[in-house]
Amino acid sequence: MREQILSNAQLVLDDEVIRGSLVIRDGSIAALDTAPSRHPAAIDCNGDYLLPGLVELHTDNMEKYFQPRPKVAWPARQAALAHDAQMAASGITTVFDAVAIGDVNKESMRHQALAEMCRAIDDIVDSGLARVDHRLHLRCEVSQAETLARFRELADLPRLGLVSLMDHTPGQRQFVSFEAYSTYYQGKYGLSDEELSVFVERQVASSARYSAEHRRAIAAECHARGLALASHDDATLEHVAESHEYGTRVAEFPTTREAAEASHRAGMAVMMGAPNVVRGGSHSGNIAAAELVAQGVLDVLSSDYYPAALLDAVFRIARMEHGYALPRAVATATRLPAEAVGLADRGRLAPGLRADLIRVRLCDDHPLVERVWSAGRQVH
């Protein structure tokens, strides 16, 4: 791979932003300089920001391409490539594609599409068509009967790097509010009031039967395999204590301030959704991400269901009255998520690391992705 020099850029480093240049060689960052390059082939970045490529730990965006409408399946390779292209265009150079096992809706296509999605990602990566680095995130709905068996079928997939333990039973965690639960599931599945009542009764009974057993078993098997573990929607100090006991590294979307603060104190990386930042609050009525920024306990951002929100949220956090300085804001979507799952070769601008980079121009305070490099290859 030929050498590339990016000059006259605002380099966002660990603790500061400097005006200078960066050299890419053989897929890695070869050097940084605090002065513009005089090399005639250097690319002039015109004072744009140069950031590490974004690291996304939790997005179910891929499912939208495989099932763009209810009961509509899209050809697998085309779906995977479209998803991959959106990741690159959003500045995301490492993505943990989240796939769910143990769906609460027995009519869902998720179960039959799961294996196909995993094969399609393998296909585009192995054939050299993928623009960015794809990993796998298994979202385990612990309240469902089949979850443990399905986890064991998939636990040794080579791309698997993160496992989260979820329980979307009404009346707790994300859905303490029954009104919010009803709005979400009736809207998602088109349930009548009577059908919703039967649905809720089934979920509550299933959670009582399986959740605790599956949570313990999957956590133990993750540790045996060296897989990073994430909690999901912790709401109470008891939830946090349990997650900490299981050796959880990432606290995904805690729903209350006390759970977020306790998770942060316990050394878990507190993840919040970038859409929460962009929209100014949670769509489920839970804690606003901005409140956790003000307390200094938001560690990791995830685009969740809207890939472009990730970079937008980074710059919004940097503009908040009680927000983070830009290097710390950038770290929530680069260095900190990489560290949380044990990826030491990316997430920072430093010699020897992967040349995963984004060139960002601000337009009326909105970050626009100008160029993206994945392991030194321009992919957008």
C-alpha positions as YAML, in Angstrom:
chain: A
units: angstrom
residues:
- id: 1
  name: MET
  ca: [0.00, 0.00, 0.00]
- id: 2
  name: ARG
  ca: [1.39, 3.38, -0.96]
- id: 3
  name: GLU
  ca: [2.15, 6.02, 1.63]
- id: 4
  name: GLN
  ca: [-0.44, 8.75, 2.18]
- id: 5
  name: ILE
  ca: [0.11, 12.05, 3.93]
- id: 6
  name: LEU
  ca: [-2.78, 14.06, 5.37]
- id: 7
  name: SER
  ca: [-1.72, 17.63, 6.05]
- id: 8
  name: ASN
  ca: [-3.15, 20.82, 7.52]
- id: 9
  name: ALA
  ca: [-5.64, 18.95, 9.71]
- id: 10
  name: GLN
  ca: [-6.83, 19.45, 13.27]
- id: 11
  name: LEU
  ca: [-5.69, 16.17, 14.81]
- id: 12
  name: VAL
  ca: [-7.86, 15.09, 17.75]
- id: 13
  name: LEU
  ca: [-5.45, 13.35, 20.13]
- id: 14
  name: ASP
  ca: [-6.05, 11.84, 23.58]
- id: 15
  name: ASP
  ca: [-5.92, 15.13, 25.48]
- id: 16
  name: GLU
  ca: [-5.56, 17.90, 22.94]
- id: 17
  name: VAL
  ca: [-6.27, 19.07, 19.41]
- id: 18
  name: ILE
  ca: [-3.25, 20.09, 17.33]
- id: 19
  name: ARG
  ca: [-2.87, 21.47, 13.82]
- id: 20
  name: GLY
  ca: [-0.53, 19.21, 11.90]
- id: 21
  name: SER
  ca: [-0.10, 16.22, 9.61]
- id: 22
  name: LEU
  ca: [-0.37, 12.44, 9.72]
- id: 23
  name: VAL
  ca: [1.34, 9.73, 7.67]
- id: 24
  name: ILE
  ca: [-0.38, 6.46, 6.70]
- id: 25
  name: ARG
  ca: [1.82, 3.57, 5.65]
- id: 26
  name: ASP
  ca: [0.89, -0.10, 5.11]
- id: 27
  name: GLY
  ca: [-2.49, 0.30, 6.80]
- id: 28
  name: SER
  ca: [-1.14, 1.88, 9.96]
- id: 29
  name: ILE
  ca: [-0.43, 5.34, 11.30]
- id: 30
  name: ALA
  ca: [3.29, 5.79, 10.67]
- id: 31
  name: ALA
  ca: [3.87, 9.26, 12.10]
- id: 32
  name: LEU
  ca: [2.29, 12.46, 13.44]
- id: 33
  name: ASP
  ca: [3.71, 15.95, 13.09]
- id: 34
  name: THR
  ca: [2.72, 19.29, 14.58]
- id: 35
  name: ALA
  ca: [3.52, 21.08, 11.33]
- id: 36
  name: PRO
  ca: [1.97, 20.92, 7.84]
- id: 37
  name: SER
  ca: [3.71, 18.58, 5.43]
- id: 38
  name: ARG
  ca: [5.70, 20.05, 2.54]
- id: 39
  name: HIS
  ca: [5.50, 16.84, 0.52]
- id: 40
  name: PRO
  ca: [4.03, 17.64, -2.92]
- id: 41
  name: ALA
  ca: [1.69, 14.65, -2.78]
- id: 42
  name: ALA
  ca: [0.28, 15.50, 0.66]
- id: 43
  name: ILE
  ca: [-3.50, 15.85, 0.88]
- id: 44
  name: ASP
  ca: [-4.48, 19.29, 2.19]
- id: 45
  name: CYS
  ca: [-7.30, 18.81, 4.71]
- id: 46
  name: ASN
  ca: [-8.01, 22.57, 4.77]
- id: 47
  name: GLY
  ca: [-8.16, 22.69, 8.55]
- id: 48
  name: ASP
  ca: [-10.78, 19.93, 8.86]
- id: 49
  name: TYR
  ca: [-10.77, 17.68, 11.92]
- id: 50
  name: LEU
  ca: [-9.04, 14.31, 11.69]
- id: 51
  name: LEU
  ca: [-10.48, 11.79, 14.14]
- id: 52
  name: PRO
  ca: [-9.94, 8.09, 14.82]
- id: 53
  name: GLY
  ca: [-12.54, 5.94, 13.10]
- id: 54
  name: LEU
  ca: [-15.63, 5.40, 15.22]
- id: 55
  name: VAL
  ca: [-16.07, 2.12, 17.10]
- id: 56
  name: GLU
  ca: [-19.71, 0.99, 17.32]
- id: 57
  name: LEU
  ca: [-20.48, -1.70, 19.91]
- id: 58
  name: HIS
  ca: [-24.25, -1.97, 19.62]
- id: 59
  name: THR
  ca: [-26.30, -1.41, 16.49]
- id: 60
  name: ASP
  ca: [-29.17, -3.45, 15.10]
- id: 61
  name: ASN
  ca: [-29.00, -1.42, 11.87]
- id: 62
  name: MET
  ca: [-28.17, -4.51, 9.82]
- id: 63
  name: GLU
  ca: [-31.58, -6.05, 10.47]
- id: 64
  name: LYS
  ca: [-33.27, -3.18, 8.62]
- id: 65
  name: TYR
  ca: [-31.52, -4.15, 5.40]
- id: 66
  name: PHE
  ca: [-32.28, -7.86, 5.70]
- id: 67
  name: GLN
  ca: [-35.93, -7.18, 6.61]
- id: 68
  name: PRO
  ca: [-36.80, -3.73, 5.23]
- id: 69
  name: ARG
  ca: [-40.51, -4.37, 5.87]
- id: 70
  name: PRO
  ca: [-42.39, -6.93, 7.99]
- id: 71
  name: LYS
  ca: [-42.14, -10.37, 6.38]
- id: 72
  name: VAL
  ca: [-39.98, -9.01, 3.53]
- id: 73
  name: ALA
  ca: [-36.56, -10.70, 3.23]
- id: 74
  name: TRP
  ca: [-33.86, -8.99, 1.14]
- id: 75
  name: PRO
  ca: [-31.05, -10.86, -0.71]
- id: 76
  name: ALA
  ca: [-28.30, -11.41, 1.83]
- id: 77
  name: ARG
  ca: [-25.18, -10.10, 0.09]
- id: 78
  name: GLN
  ca: [-26.93, -6.92, -1.12]
- id: 79
  name: ALA
  ca: [-28.31, -6.33, 2.36]
- id: 80
  name: ALA
  ca: [-24.91, -6.78, 4.03]
- id: 81
  name: LEU
  ca: [-23.19, -4.49, 1.52]
- id: 82
  name: ALA
  ca: [-25.80, -1.75, 1.96]
- id: 83
  name: HIS
  ca: [-25.40, -1.91, 5.73]
- id: 84
  name: ASP
  ca: [-21.60, -1.88, 5.40]
- id: 85
  name: ALA
  ca: [-21.74, 1.18, 3.13]
- id: 86
  name: GLN
  ca: [-23.87, 3.08, 5.64]
- id: 87
  name: MET
  ca: [-21.39, 2.30, 8.40]
- id: 88
  name: ALA
  ca: [-18.53, 3.71, 6.32]
- id: 89
  name: ALA
  ca: [-20.51, 6.80, 5.34]
- id: 90
  name: SER
  ca: [-21.25, 7.44, 9.03]
- id: 91
  name: GLY
  ca: [-17.55, 7.32, 9.97]
- id: 92
  name: ILE
  ca: [-17.87, 3.95, 11.71]
- id: 93
  name: THR
  ca: [-14.81, 1.83, 10.89]
- id: 94
  name: THR
  ca: [-15.33, -0.93, 13.48]
- id: 95
  name: VAL
  ca: [-18.86, -2.23, 13.97]
- id: 96
  name: PHE
  ca: [-20.14, -4.91, 16.30]
- id: 97
  name: ASP
  ca: [-23.21, -6.02, 14.37]
- id: 98
  name: ALA
  ca: [-25.87, -6.82, 16.96]
- id: 99
  name: VAL
  ca: [-28.08, -9.84, 16.33]
- id: 100
  name: ALA
  ca: [-30.76, -10.96, 18.78]
- id: 101
  name: ILE
  ca: [-31.50, -14.45, 20.07]
- id: 102
  name: GLY
  ca: [-34.57, -15.29, 22.09]
- id: 103
  name: ASP
  ca: [-37.06, -12.97, 20.42]
- id: 104
  name: VAL
  ca: [-40.13, -12.03, 22.47]
- id: 105
  name: ASN
  ca: [-42.25, -12.27, 19.30]
- id: 106
  name: LYS
  ca: [-42.53, -15.86, 18.13]
- id: 107
  name: GLU
  ca: [-43.69, -14.68, 14.68]
- id: 108
  name: SER
  ca: [-40.55, -12.60, 14.11]
- id: 109
  name: MET
  ca: [-38.22, -13.35, 11.20]
- id: 110
  name: ARG
  ca: [-35.20, -12.63, 13.43]
- id: 111
  name: HIS
  ca: [-34.59, -16.27, 14.28]
- id: 112
  name: GLN
  ca: [-34.50, -17.52, 10.70]
- id: 113
  name: ALA
  ca: [-32.51, -14.49, 9.50]
- id: 114
  name: LEU
  ca: [-29.81, -14.68, 12.17]
- id: 115
  name: ALA
  ca: [-27.66, -17.38, 10.58]
- id: 116
  name: GLU
  ca: [-28.10, -15.77, 7.17]
- id: 117
  name: MET
  ca: [-26.92, -12.39, 8.50]
- id: 118
  name: CYS
  ca: [-23.83, -13.96, 10.05]
- id: 119
  name: ARG
  ca: [-23.00, -15.82, 6.82]
- id: 120
  name: ALA
  ca: [-23.50, -12.66, 4.75]
- id: 121
  name: ILE
  ca: [-21.06, -10.67, 6.86]
- id: 122
  name: ASP
  ca: [-18.52, -13.50, 6.57]
- id: 123
  name: ASP
  ca: [-19.10, -13.45, 2.81]
- id: 124
  name: ILE
  ca: [-18.44, -9.74, 2.23]
- id: 125
  name: VAL
  ca: [-15.44, -9.71, 4.58]
- id: 126
  name: ASP
  ca: [-13.82, -12.87, 3.21]
- id: 127
  name: SER
  ca: [-14.35, -11.75, -0.39]
- id: 128
  name: GLY
  ca: [-12.73, -8.36, 0.29]
- id: 129
  name: LEU
  ca: [-15.92, -6.39, -0.39]
- id: 130
  name: ALA
  ca: [-16.42, -5.01, 3.13]
- id: 131
  name: ARG
  ca: [-15.40, -1.42, 3.67]
- id: 132
  name: VAL
  ca: [-15.09, -1.59, 7.46]
- id: 133
  name: ASP
  ca: [-14.15, -4.10, 10.16]
- id: 134
  name: HIS
  ca: [-17.15, -6.22, 11.22]
- id: 135
  name: ARG
  ca: [-17.46, -8.04, 14.55]
- id: 136
  name: LEU
  ca: [-20.46, -9.78, 16.11]
- id: 137
  name: HIS
  ca: [-22.52, -8.80, 19.15]
- id: 138
  name: LEU
  ca: [-25.00, -11.40, 20.45]
- id: 139
  name: ARG
  ca: [-27.96, -9.80, 22.22]
- id: 140
  name: CYS
  ca: [-29.39, -12.50, 24.47]
- id: 141
  name: GLU
  ca: [-33.00, -12.12, 25.62]
- id: 142
  name: VAL
  ca: [-32.53, -14.14, 28.81]
- id: 143
  name: SER
  ca: [-36.27, -14.41, 29.51]
- id: 144
  name: GLN
  ca: [-36.91, -16.70, 26.54]
- id: 145
  name: ALA
  ca: [-36.85, -20.50, 26.70]
- id: 146
  name: GLU
  ca: [-34.58, -21.09, 23.70]
- id: 147
  name: THR
  ca: [-31.95, -18.44, 24.45]
- id: 148
  name: LEU
  ca: [-29.34, -20.55, 26.26]
- id: 149
  name: ALA
  ca: [-29.39, -23.30, 23.63]
- id: 150
  name: ARG
  ca: [-29.14, -20.77, 20.79]
- id: 151
  name: PHE
  ca: [-26.26, -19.00, 22.54]
- id: 152
  name: ARG
  ca: [-24.32, -22.25, 22.79]
- id: 153
  name: GLU
  ca: [-24.81, -22.86, 19.06]
- id: 154
  name: LEU
  ca: [-23.26, -19.46, 18.24]
- id: 155
  name: ALA
  ca: [-20.78, -18.88, 21.09]
- id: 156
  name: ASP
  ca: [-17.72, -20.05, 19.15]
- id: 157
  name: LEU
  ca: [-18.26, -17.97, 16.01]
- id: 158
  name: PRO
  ca: [-14.89, -16.40, 15.18]
- id: 159
  name: ARG
  ca: [-16.26, -12.85, 14.80]
- id: 160
  name: LEU
  ca: [-18.08, -12.88, 18.15]
- id: 161
  name: GLY
  ca: [-16.61, -10.29, 20.52]
- id: 162
  name: LEU
  ca: [-19.45, -9.01, 22.71]
- id: 163
  name: VAL
  ca: [-22.47, -10.56, 24.42]
- id: 164
  name: SER
  ca: [-25.22, -8.59, 26.15]
- id: 165
  name: LEU
  ca: [-27.81, -9.91, 28.60]
- id: 166
  name: MET
  ca: [-31.27, -8.38, 28.06]
- id: 167
  name: ASP
  ca: [-34.68, -8.75, 29.67]
- id: 168
  name: HIS
  ca: [-37.44, -6.68, 28.09]
- id: 169
  name: THR
  ca: [-40.17, -7.93, 30.43]
- id: 170
  name: PRO
  ca: [-42.76, -5.23, 31.21]
- id: 171
  name: GLY
  ca: [-42.63, -3.51, 34.59]
- id: 172
  name: GLN
  ca: [-38.84, -3.35, 34.97]
- id: 173
  name: ARG
  ca: [-35.62, -2.05, 33.43]
- id: 174
  name: GLN
  ca: [-36.36, -0.22, 30.14]
- id: 175
  name: PHE
  ca: [-40.10, -0.65, 30.54]
- id: 176
  name: VAL
  ca: [-40.97, 0.35, 34.10]
- id: 177
  name: SER
  ca: [-43.73, 2.40, 32.46]
- id: 178
  name: PHE
  ca: [-46.47, 0.11, 31.15]
- id: 179
  name: GLU
  ca: [-47.65, 2.97, 28.93]
- id: 180
  name: ALA
  ca: [-44.25, 3.12, 27.23]
- id: 181
  name: TYR
  ca: [-44.24, -0.68, 26.88]
- id: 182
  name: SER
  ca: [-47.72, -0.69, 25.31]
- id: 183
  name: THR
  ca: [-46.84, 2.12, 22.91]
- id: 184
  name: TYR
  ca: [-43.66, 0.37, 21.77]
- id: 185
  name: TYR
  ca: [-44.97, -3.18, 21.31]
- id: 186
  name: GLN
  ca: [-48.40, -2.32, 19.99]
- id: 187
  name: GLY
  ca: [-46.75, -0.03, 17.47]
- id: 188
  name: LYS
  ca: [-44.11, -2.60, 16.55]
- id: 189
  name: TYR
  ca: [-46.33, -5.67, 16.24]
- id: 190
  name: GLY
  ca: [-49.80, -4.17, 15.69]
- id: 191
  name: LEU
  ca: [-51.33, -5.83, 18.77]
- id: 192
  name: SER
  ca: [-54.85, -5.14, 19.93]
- id: 193
  name: ASP
  ca: [-55.43, -4.40, 23.63]
- id: 194
  name: GLU
  ca: [-56.55, -7.99, 24.17]
- id: 195
  name: GLU
  ca: [-53.57, -9.40, 22.29]
- id: 196
  name: LEU
  ca: [-51.24, -7.13, 24.25]
- id: 197
  name: SER
  ca: [-52.67, -8.43, 27.54]
- id: 198
  name: VAL
  ca: [-51.93, -12.04, 26.51]
- id: 199
  name: PHE
  ca: [-48.48, -10.99, 25.24]
- id: 200
  name: VAL
  ca: [-47.62, -9.31, 28.56]
- id: 201
  name: GLU
  ca: [-48.79, -12.29, 30.62]
- id: 202
  name: ARG
  ca: [-46.62, -14.62, 28.54]
- id: 203
  name: GLN
  ca: [-43.52, -12.40, 28.88]
- id: 204
  name: VAL
  ca: [-43.86, -12.06, 32.66]
- id: 205
  name: ALA
  ca: [-44.22, -15.81, 33.14]
- id: 206
  name: SER
  ca: [-41.29, -16.57, 30.82]
- id: 207
  name: SER
  ca: [-39.03, -14.09, 32.63]
- id: 208
  name: ALA
  ca: [-39.84, -15.60, 36.02]
- id: 209
  name: ARG
  ca: [-38.97, -19.06, 34.67]
- id: 210
  name: TYR
  ca: [-35.79, -18.41, 32.71]
- id: 211
  name: SER
  ca: [-34.12, -15.01, 33.28]
- id: 212
  name: ALA
  ca: [-31.97, -15.67, 36.35]
- id: 213
  name: GLU
  ca: [-30.85, -19.13, 35.18]
- id: 214
  name: HIS
  ca: [-29.93, -17.96, 31.68]
- id: 215
  name: ARG
  ca: [-28.16, -14.83, 32.92]
- id: 216
  name: ARG
  ca: [-25.88, -16.86, 35.21]
- id: 217
  name: ALA
  ca: [-25.15, -19.58, 32.65]
- id: 218
  name: ILE
  ca: [-24.39, -17.26, 29.72]
- id: 219
  name: ALA
  ca: [-22.17, -15.02, 31.87]
- id: 220
  name: ALA
  ca: [-20.16, -18.04, 33.01]
- id: 221
  name: GLU
  ca: [-19.71, -19.32, 29.46]
- id: 222
  name: CYS
  ca: [-18.63, -15.88, 28.23]
- id: 223
  name: HIS
  ca: [-15.90, -15.75, 30.85]
- id: 224
  name: ALA
  ca: [-14.74, -19.24, 29.94]
- id: 225
  name: ARG
  ca: [-14.36, -18.08, 26.32]
- id: 226
  name: GLY
  ca: [-12.89, -14.64, 27.07]
- id: 227
  name: LEU
  ca: [-15.88, -12.83, 25.56]
- id: 228
  name: ALA
  ca: [-16.68, -9.30, 26.70]
- id: 229
  name: LEU
  ca: [-19.98, -9.11, 28.56]
- id: 230
  name: ALA
  ca: [-22.50, -6.27, 28.64]
- id: 231
  name: SER
  ca: [-25.49, -5.62, 30.86]
- id: 232
  name: HIS
  ca: [-28.59, -4.01, 29.37]
- id: 233
  name: ASP
  ca: [-31.02, -1.47, 30.83]
- id: 234
  name: ASP
  ca: [-29.87, -1.81, 34.45]
- id: 235
  name: ALA
  ca: [-32.17, 0.34, 36.59]
- id: 236
  name: THR
  ca: [-31.38, -0.37, 40.26]
- id: 237
  name: LEU
  ca: [-28.35, -0.78, 42.51]
- id: 238
  name: GLU
  ca: [-29.25, -4.47, 42.74]
- id: 239
  name: HIS
  ca: [-29.06, -4.78, 38.95]
- id: 240
  name: VAL
  ca: [-25.65, -3.10, 38.94]
- id: 241
  name: ALA
  ca: [-24.33, -5.29, 41.76]
- id: 242
  name: GLU
  ca: [-25.40, -8.41, 39.85]
- id: 243
  name: SER
  ca: [-23.77, -7.16, 36.63]
- id: 244
  name: HIS
  ca: [-20.55, -6.35, 38.48]
- id: 245
  name: GLU
  ca: [-20.55, -9.78, 40.10]
- id: 246
  name: TYR
  ca: [-20.72, -11.35, 36.64]
- id: 247
  name: GLY
  ca: [-17.66, -9.37, 35.49]
- id: 248
  name: THR
  ca: [-19.56, -7.12, 33.10]
- id: 249
  name: ARG
  ca: [-17.41, -4.67, 31.11]
- id: 250
  name: VAL
  ca: [-20.09, -2.51, 29.47]
- id: 251
  name: ALA
  ca: [-23.26, -1.14, 31.08]
- id: 252
  name: GLU
  ca: [-25.56, -0.64, 28.09]
- id: 253
  name: PHE
  ca: [-28.22, 2.06, 28.44]
- id: 254
  name: PRO
  ca: [-28.74, 2.23, 32.21]
- id: 255
  name: THR
  ca: [-32.20, 3.68, 32.71]
- id: 256
  name: THR
  ca: [-31.62, 5.67, 35.91]
- id: 257
  name: ARG
  ca: [-28.98, 8.06, 37.18]
- id: 258
  name: GLU
  ca: [-28.25, 5.90, 40.22]
- id: 259
  name: ALA
  ca: [-27.61, 2.83, 38.06]
- id: 260
  name: ALA
  ca: [-25.35, 4.79, 35.70]
- id: 261
  name: GLU
  ca: [-23.32, 6.33, 38.52]
- id: 262
  name: ALA
  ca: [-22.97, 2.99, 40.31]
- id: 263
  name: SER
  ca: [-21.89, 1.25, 37.09]
- id: 264
  name: HIS
  ca: [-19.27, 3.95, 36.45]
- id: 265
  name: ARG
  ca: [-17.94, 3.66, 40.01]
- id: 266
  name: ALA
  ca: [-17.71, -0.11, 39.61]
- id: 267
  name: GLY
  ca: [-15.48, 0.28, 36.55]
- id: 268
  name: MET
  ca: [-18.02, -0.62, 33.90]
- id: 269
  name: ALA
  ca: [-18.09, 1.54, 30.78]
- id: 270
  name: VAL
  ca: [-21.45, 3.32, 30.82]
- id: 271
  name: MET
  ca: [-22.96, 3.31, 27.32]
- id: 272
  name: MET
  ca: [-25.75, 5.62, 26.22]
- id: 273
  name: GLY
  ca: [-27.48, 6.00, 22.88]
- id: 274
  name: ALA
  ca: [-26.37, 8.74, 20.52]
- id: 275
  name: PRO
  ca: [-30.03, 9.26, 19.50]
- id: 276
  name: ASN
  ca: [-30.73, 10.10, 23.15]
- id: 277
  name: VAL
  ca: [-28.16, 12.91, 22.85]
- id: 278
  name: VAL
  ca: [-29.40, 14.16, 19.48]
- id: 279
  name: ARG
  ca: [-33.09, 14.05, 20.41]
- id: 280
  name: GLY
  ca: [-32.51, 15.52, 23.86]
- id: 281
  name: GLY
  ca: [-33.81, 12.55, 25.81]
- id: 282
  name: SER
  ca: [-34.86, 8.90, 25.91]
- id: 283
  name: HIS
  ca: [-37.74, 7.72, 23.73]
- id: 284
  name: SER
  ca: [-38.77, 5.42, 26.63]
- id: 285
  name: GLY
  ca: [-38.84, 8.19, 29.23]
- id: 286
  name: ASN
  ca: [-35.66, 7.03, 30.99]
- id: 287
  name: ILE
  ca: [-32.58, 9.06, 32.00]
- id: 288
  name: ALA
  ca: [-31.33, 11.61, 29.47]
- id: 289
  name: ALA
  ca: [-27.76, 11.09, 28.27]
- id: 290
  name: ALA
  ca: [-27.05, 14.81, 28.78]
- id: 291
  name: GLU
  ca: [-27.59, 14.38, 32.52]
- id: 292
  name: LEU
  ca: [-24.93, 11.69, 32.65]
- id: 293
  name: VAL
  ca: [-22.53, 13.87, 30.64]
- id: 294
  name: ALA
  ca: [-23.02, 16.65, 33.18]
- id: 295
  name: GLN
  ca: [-22.13, 14.17, 35.95]
- id: 296
  name: GLY
  ca: [-19.11, 12.90, 34.00]
- id: 297
  name: VAL
  ca: [-20.30, 9.30, 34.00]
- id: 298
  name: LEU
  ca: [-21.11, 8.75, 30.31]
- id: 299
  name: ASP
  ca: [-18.20, 6.69, 28.93]
- id: 300
  name: VAL
  ca: [-19.35, 5.23, 25.60]
- id: 301
  name: LEU
  ca: [-21.77, 6.29, 22.89]
- id: 302
  name: SER
  ca: [-23.60, 3.93, 20.55]
- id: 303
  name: SER
  ca: [-25.58, 4.85, 17.45]
- id: 304
  name: ASP
  ca: [-28.09, 2.12, 18.44]
- id: 305
  name: TYR
  ca: [-30.71, 2.39, 15.68]
- id: 306
  name: TYR
  ca: [-29.43, 5.47, 13.75]
- id: 307
  name: PRO
  ca: [-25.81, 5.24, 12.50]
- id: 308
  name: ALA
  ca: [-25.36, 8.93, 11.60]
- id: 309
  name: ALA
  ca: [-26.26, 9.91, 15.16]
- id: 310
  name: LEU
  ca: [-22.91, 8.72, 16.53]
- id: 311
  name: LEU
  ca: [-20.66, 11.43, 15.10]
- id: 312
  name: ASP
  ca: [-23.39, 14.05, 15.58]
- id: 313
  name: ALA
  ca: [-23.67, 13.17, 19.28]
- id: 314
  name: VAL
  ca: [-19.89, 13.43, 19.78]
- id: 315
  name: PHE
  ca: [-19.85, 17.05, 18.66]
- id: 316
  name: ARG
  ca: [-23.06, 17.88, 20.56]
- id: 317
  name: ILE
  ca: [-21.47, 16.62, 23.79]
- id: 318
  name: ALA
  ca: [-18.47, 18.85, 23.10]
- id: 319
  name: ARG
  ca: [-20.80, 21.87, 22.74]
- id: 320
  name: MET
  ca: [-22.89, 21.26, 25.86]
- id: 321
  name: GLU
  ca: [-22.64, 23.79, 28.68]
- id: 322
  name: HIS
  ca: [-21.48, 21.08, 31.07]
- id: 323
  name: GLY
  ca: [-20.15, 18.80, 28.37]
- id: 324
  name: TYR
  ca: [-16.82, 17.19, 27.60]
- id: 325
  name: ALA
  ca: [-13.81, 18.75, 25.90]
- id: 326
  name: LEU
  ca: [-13.61, 17.57, 22.29]
- id: 327
  name: PRO
  ca: [-10.87, 14.92, 22.87]
- id: 328
  name: ARG
  ca: [-12.92, 13.33, 25.67]
- id: 329
  name: ALA
  ca: [-16.12, 13.53, 23.60]
- id: 330
  name: VAL
  ca: [-14.37, 11.82, 20.67]
- id: 331
  name: ALA
  ca: [-13.04, 9.12, 23.02]
- id: 332
  name: THR
  ca: [-16.62, 8.06, 23.86]
- id: 333
  name: ALA
  ca: [-16.98, 6.78, 20.30]
- id: 334
  name: THR
  ca: [-13.39, 5.66, 19.64]
- id: 335
  name: ARG
  ca: [-10.84, 4.84, 22.36]
- id: 336
  name: LEU
  ca: [-13.22, 3.93, 25.19]
- id: 337
  name: PRO
  ca: [-15.44, 1.46, 23.31]
- id: 338
  name: ALA
  ca: [-12.32, -0.14, 21.81]
- id: 339
  name: GLU
  ca: [-10.78, -0.54, 25.28]
- id: 340
  name: ALA
  ca: [-14.02, -1.92, 26.71]
- id: 341
  name: VAL
  ca: [-13.89, -4.93, 24.36]
- id: 342
  name: GLY
  ca: [-10.12, -5.39, 24.40]
- id: 343
  name: LEU
  ca: [-9.19, -3.84, 21.03]
- id: 344
  name: ALA
  ca: [-5.84, -2.16, 21.69]
- id: 345
  name: ASP
  ca: [-4.91, -1.54, 18.05]
- id: 346
  name: ARG
  ca: [-7.40, 1.25, 17.25]
- id: 347
  name: GLY
  ca: [-9.43, 4.15, 18.62]
- id: 348
  name: ARG
  ca: [-6.61, 6.71, 18.87]
- id: 349
  name: LEU
  ca: [-4.36, 8.76, 16.62]
- id: 350
  name: ALA
  ca: [-0.98, 7.30, 17.52]
- id: 351
  name: PRO
  ca: [1.93, 5.74, 15.57]
- id: 352
  name: GLY
  ca: [1.63, 1.98, 15.17]
- id: 353
  name: LEU
  ca: [-2.16, 1.82, 15.42]
- id: 354
  name: ARG
  ca: [-4.58, 0.97, 12.62]
- id: 355
  name: ALA
  ca: [-5.12, 3.85, 10.24]
- id: 356
  name: ASP
  ca: [-8.86, 4.03, 10.86]
- id: 357
  name: LEU
  ca: [-9.55, 7.72, 10.30]
- id: 358
  name: ILE
  ca: [-12.34, 10.21, 9.60]
- id: 359
  name: ARG
  ca: [-11.91, 13.63, 8.07]
- id: 360
  name: VAL
  ca: [-14.71, 15.82, 9.42]
- id: 361
  name: ARG
  ca: [-15.77, 19.29, 8.31]
- id: 362
  name: LEU
  ca: [-18.09, 21.43, 10.42]
- id: 363
  name: CYS
  ca: [-20.97, 23.11, 8.63]
- id: 364
  name: ASP
  ca: [-23.02, 25.36, 10.93]
- id: 365
  name: ASP
  ca: [-21.69, 23.30, 13.87]
- id: 366
  name: HIS
  ca: [-22.87, 20.07, 12.22]
- id: 367
  name: PRO
  ca: [-20.14, 17.47, 11.53]
- id: 368
  name: LEU
  ca: [-19.98, 16.30, 7.92]
- id: 369
  name: VAL
  ca: [-18.01, 13.19, 7.01]
- id: 370
  name: GLU
  ca: [-15.66, 14.18, 4.18]
- id: 371
  name: ARG
  ca: [-13.40, 11.12, 3.94]
- id: 372
  name: VAL
  ca: [-13.05, 7.78, 5.77]
- id: 373
  name: TRP
  ca: [-10.07, 5.42, 5.86]
- id: 374
  name: SER
  ca: [-10.25, 1.85, 7.17]
- id: 375
  name: ALA
  ca: [-6.83, 0.29, 7.82]
- id: 376
  name: GLY
  ca: [-5.36, 2.93, 5.51]
- id: 377
  name: ARG
  ca: [-7.76, 2.30, 2.62]
- id: 378
  name: GLN
  ca: [-10.10, 5.13, 1.70]
- id: 379
  name: VAL
  ca: [-13.61, 3.65, 1.90]
- id: 380
  name: HIS
  ca: [-15.70, 6.81, 1.68]
...
